[in-house]
Amino acid sequence: MNYRKDKYGNDLSILGYGCMRFKRSGGHIDIAKAERQVMAAVEGGVNYFDTAYIYPGSEAALGEIIERNNLRDRIYLATKLPHYLIKHESDIEKFFAEQLRRLRTDHIDYYLMHMLTDTDTWERLKGLGVSEWLERKKKEGAIRQIGFSYHGGSETFCRLVDAYDWDFCMIQYNYMDEHSQAGRRGLAYAHEKGMPVMVMEPLRGGRLANNLPDAAKRIFAGYPVEHTPVQWALRWLWNQPEVTCVLSGMNLEEMIADNLHTASTVIAGELTPRDQAMLARVVAAINSRMKVGCTGCGYCIPCPKGVDIPGCFAAYNRRYSDGWFTSLKEYFMCTALRKTSSAASNCVNCGKCRQSCPQSINIPEELKNVKGKLEGVAYKIACKVVRLFRTY
């Protein structure tokens, strides 16, 4: 296993265990199977385990496994505060205490604000006293490091990086999201600020492993360097020294063994220009299904009406590469979970964005298509539910 340093010099395994996808049986986590897999990962050198309050049964299952196998001093534990459920200052301590009980521990090594969407959301939490609470817990040793996880564009991500003295962050990042989500720009920005970056969705929920178009599969199969698509995706990430740890939702023994092998043999900077060119052809083969040629450069923003134009187009394109549900989920997270909506329907056709687009995309027209495809009944119902439970 290869390791990289966190902000305080701790050695983190470059492969992290994402505990959201533990196998289930009869609706419940199969503890015996999860335990075998967690132990296989630990024995292979994995020391970073990530869960969250809202992952059904995950914290409790992981806590049971840790306690039974005396793992607490052998691993780093990461979980997340469900800030979107917090209405009062007292809720912060309530949720944290429950998480400690579930995980059967007296401290969390890496504590994240879960799905922090924008600086307005962070300001609301600060108004509830979260920054003072975090610092107090850090001084007490109950929380060792403070971070946030994020889905969205690079502009907002960079603002969040500057909003607090974070110890680390977590972003969605893979060779398809190099210039969308926080992207390479966000990765570099966080790294420049001295923040370790944990990566989620390295395979886009498995899409870069199991649902590649035939043209992409042929490119991999015909390349003289023999790696599987999964191995290429992970090696692309670990090729970048700015990436500290990559989470994998490993729930098969074969998957764990394969990922352990890759994490033990990869070297930062190992990919050649020819390798990079091959992966660029794979990206082009996947992108051939896409509808809008947006590169995520961000020249079109800020929009006067707050539309997250790159985020809207990224989610829209995903409808044709990854399917309806995945695209709708990303669109919902990037537009509806913010204090102020950034949906395509906010566009008033002012034309400001169109004038600044290097790709000459007719952005207002394309945003109409986004609205038509992604702001249907399911999206509108979800937005109403958010408004009912919104605490700000």
C-alpha positions in Angstrom: 0.0 0.0 0.0 1.2 3.5 -0.8 0.6 6.3 1.6 0.4 10.1 1.4 0.5 12.7 4.1 -2.4 14.6 5.6 -2.1 18.2 6.8 -0.5 17.1 10.1 1.9 14.5 8.7 -0.2 11.4 9.2 0.2 8.6 6.7 -3.1 7.9 4.9 -3.5 5.0 2.6 -4.1 6.3 -0.9 -7.0 3.8 -1.1 -9.8 4.6 1.3 -12.8 2.4 2.1 -16.2 4.0 1.3 -18.7 2.3 3.6 -21.9 3.5 2.0 -22.2 0.3 -0.2 -21.9 -2.5 2.4 -23.7 -5.5 1.0 -27.3 -6.0 2.4 -29.4 -9.1 3.1 -33.1 -8.8 3.8 -32.8 -5.1 3.9 -30.0 -5.0 6.5 -26.3 -4.8 6.2 -24.7 -8.3 6.1 -22.3 -7.8 9.0 -20.4 -11.0 8.5 -19.7 -10.2 4.9 -18.8 -6.5 5.7 -16.5 -7.7 8.4 -14.6 -10.0 6.2 -14.2 -7.3 3.6 -13.2 -4.6 6.1 -10.6 -6.9 7.6 -9.2 -7.8 4.1 -8.8 -4.1 3.4 -7.1 -3.4 6.8 -4.7 -6.3 6.3 -3.9 -4.9 2.9 -2.9 -1.6 4.4 -6.1 0.5 4.1 -6.4 2.8 7.1 -9.0 5.4 6.0 -12.7 4.5 6.5 -15.4 6.8 5.4 -19.1 6.7 6.4 -21.9 9.2 7.1 -24.9 9.8 9.4 -27.4 9.2 6.6 -25.9 6.0 5.1 -28.5 3.5 6.4 -26.9 1.3 9.0 -23.3 2.1 8.0 -22.0 3.8 11.1 -23.5 1.2 13.4 -22.1 -1.7 11.3 -18.7 -0.1 11.0 -18.6 0.6 14.8 -19.5 -3.0 15.6 -16.7 -4.3 13.2 -14.1 -1.9 14.7 -14.9 -2.8 18.3 -15.0 -6.6 17.7 -11.6 -6.6 16.0 -9.9 -3.9 18.1 -9.3 -1.8 15.0 -9.7 1.7 16.5 -6.1 2.4 16.9 -5.2 0.9 13.5 -7.4 3.1 11.3 -8.6 6.7 10.7 -12.3 7.1 11.0 -14.2 9.7 8.9 -17.9 10.6 9.1 -20.1 13.5 8.3 -22.4 16.0 10.1 -25.9 16.1 8.5 -26.1 19.9 8.6 -29.2 19.9 6.4 -31.1 18.3 9.4 -30.0 20.9 11.9 -32.5 23.4 13.0 -31.1 24.5 16.4 -27.7 24.8 17.9 -28.4 21.8 20.2 -28.9 19.6 17.2 -25.2 19.7 16.4 -24.2 18.0 19.7 -27.2 15.6 19.5 -26.2 14.3 16.1 -22.5 14.1 17.0 -23.2 12.2 20.2 -25.3 9.7 18.3 -22.6 9.2 15.8 -20.0 8.4 18.6 -22.5 5.9 20.0 -23.0 4.2 16.7 -19.3 4.1 15.9 -18.4 3.0 19.5 -15.6 5.5 19.8 -14.8 8.7 21.7 -13.4 10.6 18.8 -13.7 11.1 15.0 -10.4 11.5 13.1 -11.9 13.3 10.1 -15.2 15.1 10.5 -16.9 16.6 7.5 -19.8 18.9 6.9 -21.7 16.7 4.6 -22.6 18.0 1.1 -21.8 21.6 1.9 -23.4 23.4 -1.1 -22.4 27.0 -0.8 -21.0 29.8 1.4 -24.6 30.8 2.4 -25.1 27.4 3.9 -21.8 27.7 5.8 -22.8 31.1 7.1 -26.1 29.7 8.3 -24.2 27.0 10.2 -21.8 29.6 11.7 -24.9 31.5 12.9 -25.9 28.4 14.8 -22.5 28.3 16.4 -20.9 25.4 14.4 -17.5 26.9 14.0 -17.1 27.5 17.8 -18.5 24.0 18.5 -16.0 22.5 16.0 -13.1 24.3 17.6 -14.2 23.2 21.1 -14.4 19.6 20.0 -11.0 19.8 18.3 -9.5 21.2 21.5 -11.1 18.4 23.5 -9.8 15.8 21.1 -13.2 14.5 20.1 -12.6 15.7 16.5 -9.1 15.6 15.2 -9.6 17.2 11.7 -12.4 19.3 10.2 -13.4 19.2 6.5 -16.3 19.3 4.1 -17.6 17.2 1.2 -18.8 18.9 -1.9 -20.8 18.4 -5.1 -20.9 21.4 -7.5 -18.8 23.7 -9.6 -15.3 25.0 -9.1 -16.2 28.6 -8.4 -18.3 27.8 -5.4 -15.8 25.2 -4.2 -13.0 27.7 -4.2 -15.1 30.2 -2.2 -15.9 27.4 0.4 -12.2 26.6 0.6 -11.6 30.2 1.6 -14.5 30.4 4.0 -12.8 28.5 6.9 -9.5 27.1 8.0 -10.3 23.6 6.9 -8.0 20.7 7.5 -9.1 18.7 4.4 -11.9 18.4 1.9 -13.7 15.8 -0.3 -14.7 16.2 -3.9 -16.1 14.1 -6.7 -13.3 13.7 -9.2 -12.4 11.3 -12.0 -11.2 11.5 -15.6 -14.6 12.4 -16.8 -15.1 15.1 -14.2 -11.6 16.7 -14.8 -13.3 20.0 -15.8 -16.7 19.7 -14.1 -17.6 19.5 -10.4 -14.8 21.0 -8.4 -12.5 19.6 -11.1 -8.8 19.9 -11.6 -9.0 23.7 -10.8 -10.6 23.0 -7.5 -8.1 20.2 -6.7 -5.2 22.5 -7.4 -6.7 25.4 -5.4 -7.2 23.2 -2.3 -3.7 21.8 -2.7 -2.2 25.3 -2.9 -4.0 26.1 0.4 -2.3 23.1 2.0 -5.5 21.0 2.1 -5.4 17.3 1.6 -8.1 16.2 -0.9 -10.1 13.0 -0.6 -11.8 11.8 -3.8 -15.2 10.2 -4.0 -16.9 8.8 -7.1 -13.6 7.8 -8.8 -15.6 5.5 -11.1 -18.7 7.7 -11.3 -20.8 5.3 -9.3 -19.3 2.4 -11.3 -20.1 3.9 -14.8 -16.4 4.0 -15.7 -16.2 0.3 -14.9 -19.4 -1.3 -16.1 -21.2 1.0 -18.5 -18.6 2.2 -20.9 -19.7 2.6 -24.6 -18.3 0.0 -26.9 -16.0 2.5 -28.6 -14.3 3.2 -25.2 -13.9 -0.5 -24.5 -12.2 -1.0 -27.8 -9.7 1.8 -27.0 -8.8 0.1 -23.7 -8.6 -3.3 -25.3 -6.4 -2.2 -28.1 -3.9 -0.3 -26.0 -0.5 -2.1 -25.5 -0.4 -1.4 -21.7 -2.7 -3.9 -20.1 -4.9 -2.4 -17.3 -8.6 -2.8 -16.8 -10.8 0.3 -17.0 -11.0 0.4 -13.2 -7.2 0.3 -12.9 -6.8 3.0 -15.5 -9.4 5.2 -13.6 -7.6 4.8 -10.3 -4.1 5.2 -11.8 -5.3 8.5 -13.5 -6.2 9.8 -10.1 -3.1 8.6 -8.2 -0.9 9.9 -11.0 -1.7 13.3 -9.5 0.2 14.0 -6.2 -2.5 16.5 -5.2 -4.9 13.6 -4.6 -4.4 12.3 -1.1 -6.9 9.4 -0.8 -9.4 7.8 -3.2 -12.5 6.3 -1.8 -13.8 3.0 -3.2 -17.2 1.5 -2.2 -15.7 -2.0 -2.1 -18.2 -4.8 -1.4 -16.7 -7.7 -3.3 -13.5 -9.6 -2.2 -12.2 -9.5 -5.8 -12.7 -5.8 -6.0 -10.8 -5.3 -2.7 -7.9 -7.4 -3.9 -7.7 -5.7 -7.3 -7.8 -2.2 -5.8 -5.2 -3.1 -3.2 -2.9 -4.3 -5.9 -3.3 -1.1 -7.9 -2.8 1.0 -4.8 0.4 -0.9 -4.0 2.0 -0.6 -7.4 1.0 2.9 -8.7 3.5 5.8 -8.8 2.6 9.4 -9.0 3.6 10.8 -12.4 3.8 7.4 -14.0 1.4 8.0 -16.8 3.1 8.9 -20.1 1.9 11.4 -22.6 0.8 8.4 -24.7 -1.2 7.1 -21.8 -2.9 10.5 -21.3 -3.7 10.7 -25.0 -5.3 7.2 -24.9 -7.5 8.3 -21.9 -8.4 11.5 -23.8 -9.7 9.3 -26.6 -11.8 7.3 -24.1 -13.2 10.6 -22.8 -14.1 11.6 -26.3 -15.8 8.3 -27.0 -17.9 8.7 -23.9 -18.6 12.4 -24.6 -19.8 11.5 -28.1 -23.1 10.7 -26.4 -23.3 14.1 -24.9 -25.6 16.9 -26.1 -23.7 20.1 -25.0 -20.0 20.7 -25.7 -19.4 22.5 -22.4 -15.9 22.1 -21.1 -16.7 23.5 -17.7 -14.3 26.5 -18.2 -16.6 28.8 -16.2 -16.3 31.9 -18.4 -20.1 32.1 -18.6 -20.5 32.7 -14.8 -21.5 34.3 -12.6 -24.9 34.4 -14.1 -27.0 37.5 -13.1 -29.8 35.1 -12.1 -27.6 32.7 -10.3 -27.8 29.8 -12.8 -25.0 27.3 -12.3 -24.5 26.9 -16.1 -21.5 24.4 -16.1 -23.3 22.4 -13.4 -26.6 22.3 -15.4 -24.8 21.2 -18.5 -22.7 18.6 -16.7 -25.9 17.0 -15.2 -27.7 17.3 -18.6 -24.9 15.5 -20.4 -24.9 12.8 -17.8 -28.5 11.9 -18.8 -27.0 10.6 -22.1 -23.8 9.0 -20.7 -24.9 7.7 -17.3 -28.7 7.6 -17.4 -31.7 9.5 -16.1 -31.5 8.9 -12.4 -27.8 9.7 -12.1 -28.3 13.0 -14.0 -31.3 14.0 -12.0 -29.6 13.3 -8.7 -26.6 15.4 -9.7 -28.8 18.2 -11.1 -30.9 18.2 -7.8 -27.7 18.4 -5.7 -26.2 21.2 -7.7 -29.3 23.3 -8.1 -32.0 22.7 -5.5 -30.0 22.0 -2.3 -28.6 25.5 -2.2 -30.1 28.4 -0.3 -30.8 30.1 -3.6 -31.8 27.9 -6.6 -29.3 27.8 -9.4 -31.6 25.9 -11.8 -31.8 26.3 -15.6 -35.3 27.7 -15.2 -33.9 30.8 -13.6 -32.5 31.9 -17.0 -34.1 35.0 -18.4 -32.3 34.9 -21.8 -30.2 38.1 -21.2 -27.5 36.7 -23.4 -24.5 37.7 -21.2 -23.3 34.1 -21.0 -23.5 33.5 -24.7 -21.1 36.4 -25.4 -18.4 35.0 -23.2 -18.6 31.3 -24.1 -15.3 30.2 -25.9 -17.2 27.2 -27.4 -19.9 29.5 -28.9 -22.7 27.5 -27.2 -26.1 29.1 -27.5 -26.4 28.8 -23.7 -29.9 30.2 -23.2 -31.3 27.8 -25.8 -29.5 24.8 -24.2 -30.7 25.8 -20.8 -34.3 25.5 -22.1 -33.4 21.9 -23.0 -32.0 21.3 -19.6 -35.1 22.6 -18.0 -37.3 20.4 -20.3 -35.3 17.2 -19.6 -34.4 17.6 -15.9 -37.1 19.8 -14.3 -39.9 17.4 -14.6 -42.4 16.1 -12.0 -39.8 14.2 -10.0 -37.5 17.2 -9.7 -40.4 19.5 -8.7 -41.6 17.1 -6.0 -38.1 16.9 -4.6 -37.8 20.6 -4.5 -41.1 20.9 -2.6 -39.9 18.4 -0.1 -36.7 20.4 0.4 -38.7 23.5 1.0 -40.8 21.8 3.6 -37.8 20.6 5.6 -35.4 23.5 4.9 -34.1 25.0 8.0 -33.0 28.3 6.5 
